[in-house]
Amino acid sequence: MSDSTESAGPEGGLTTGEVARRLGVAPTTVRTWDHRYGLGPDRHTGGRHRRWTPADVARLERMCALTATGIP
C-alpha cells in the first residue's frame, strides 16, 4: 500500500469500512476474521468501535494473501 494507513478520524486508525475498501473485501469479512481468527485491531474506541493500526492492516493483508493462494 502506498497510501498512509493513518486515518484523519479523531480517534486515529482506520475504520473497518476503510480497511475493507483498501483490502478489496466486504466489511463483514473483516469483522468475521476478527471474531473467528482473532485478527482484530489491538484497540477499540468507546462503544467498541474498531480502529485499525498499520500493524493490524498488515495482518489482514497477510490473511488476504493466504486466502488468495487457496488456504481457507
C-alpha positions as a Markdown table, in Angstrom:
| # | Residue | x | y | z |
|---|---|---|---|---|
| 1 | Met | 0.0 | 0.0 | 0.0 |
| 2 | Ser | 1.5 | 3.3 | -1.0 |
| 3 | Asp | -1.2 | 5.3 | 0.9 |
| 4 | Ser | -0.7 | 6.1 | 4.6 |
| 5 | Thr | -2.7 | 3.7 | 6.8 |
| 6 | Glu | -3.3 | 6.5 | 9.3 |
| 7 | Ser | -6.8 | 7.9 | 9.4 |
| 8 | Ala | -7.8 | 11.5 | 9.7 |
| 9 | Gly | -10.5 | 10.5 | 12.2 |
| 10 | Pro | -10.5 | 11.9 | 15.7 |
| 11 | Glu | -9.6 | 8.6 | 17.3 |
| 12 | Gly | -6.8 | 7.7 | 14.8 |
| 13 | Gly | -6.6 | 4.5 | 12.9 |
| 14 | Leu | -8.8 | 3.2 | 10.2 |
| 15 | Thr | -12.4 | 2.2 | 10.5 |
| 16 | Thr | -13.5 | -1.3 | 9.4 |
| 17 | Gly | -15.0 | 0.1 | 6.3 |
| 18 | Glu | -11.8 | 1.9 | 5.3 |
| 19 | Val | -9.8 | -1.3 | 5.9 |
| 20 | Ala | -12.2 | -3.4 | 3.9 |
| 21 | Arg | -12.1 | -0.9 | 0.9 |
| 22 | Arg | -8.2 | -1.0 | 1.0 |
| 23 | Leu | -8.2 | -4.8 | 1.0 |
| 24 | Gly | -11.0 | -5.2 | -1.6 |
| 25 | Val | -13.2 | -7.3 | 0.7 |
| 26 | Ala | -16.5 | -6.7 | 2.4 |
| 27 | Pro | -16.6 | -5.1 | 5.9 |
| 28 | Thr | -18.4 | -8.3 | 7.1 |
| 29 | Thr | -15.3 | -10.3 | 6.0 |
| 30 | Val | -13.0 | -8.2 | 8.1 |
| 31 | Arg | -15.3 | -8.5 | 11.1 |
| 32 | Thr | -15.6 | -12.2 | 10.6 |
| 33 | Trp | -11.8 | -12.6 | 10.6 |
| 34 | Asp | -11.7 | -10.6 | 13.8 |
| 35 | His | -14.3 | -12.8 | 15.5 |
| 36 | Arg | -13.3 | -16.2 | 14.1 |
| 37 | Tyr | -9.5 | -15.9 | 13.9 |
| 38 | Gly | -8.7 | -13.1 | 16.4 |
| 39 | Leu | -7.3 | -10.9 | 13.7 |
| 40 | Gly | -8.9 | -7.8 | 15.1 |
| 41 | Pro | -7.4 | -4.5 | 16.0 |
| 42 | Asp | -5.3 | -4.0 | 19.0 |
| 43 | Arg | -7.5 | -1.3 | 20.2 |
| 44 | His | -11.2 | -0.2 | 20.3 |
| 45 | Thr | -12.6 | 3.2 | 20.9 |
| 46 | Gly | -15.6 | 3.9 | 23.2 |
| 47 | Gly | -18.6 | 1.9 | 22.2 |
| 48 | Arg | -16.4 | -0.9 | 20.9 |
| 49 | His | -15.6 | 0.8 | 17.6 |
| 50 | Arg | -12.7 | -0.8 | 15.9 |
| 51 | Arg | -9.7 | 1.3 | 14.9 |
| 52 | Trp | -7.2 | -0.5 | 12.8 |
| 53 | Thr | -3.5 | 0.5 | 13.0 |
| 54 | Pro | -0.8 | -0.1 | 10.3 |
| 55 | Ala | 0.2 | -3.3 | 12.1 |
| 56 | Asp | -3.4 | -4.5 | 12.2 |
| 57 | Val | -3.8 | -3.9 | 8.5 |
| 58 | Ala | -0.6 | -5.8 | 7.8 |
| 59 | Arg | -2.0 | -8.9 | 9.5 |
| 60 | Leu | -5.2 | -8.6 | 7.4 |
| 61 | Glu | -3.1 | -8.1 | 4.2 |
| 62 | Arg | -1.3 | -11.4 | 5.1 |
| 63 | Met | -4.7 | -13.1 | 5.5 |
| 64 | Cys | -5.8 | -11.8 | 2.1 |
| 65 | Ala | -2.6 | -13.2 | 0.5 |
| 66 | Leu | -3.1 | -16.6 | 2.1 |
| 67 | Thr | -6.7 | -16.9 | 1.1 |
| 68 | Ala | -5.8 | -15.8 | -2.5 |
| 69 | Thr | -3.5 | -18.9 | -2.6 |
| 70 | Gly | -6.4 | -21.1 | -1.6 |
| 71 | Ile | -5.7 | -21.5 | 2.1 |
| 72 | Pro | -9.1 | -21.5 | 3.8 |
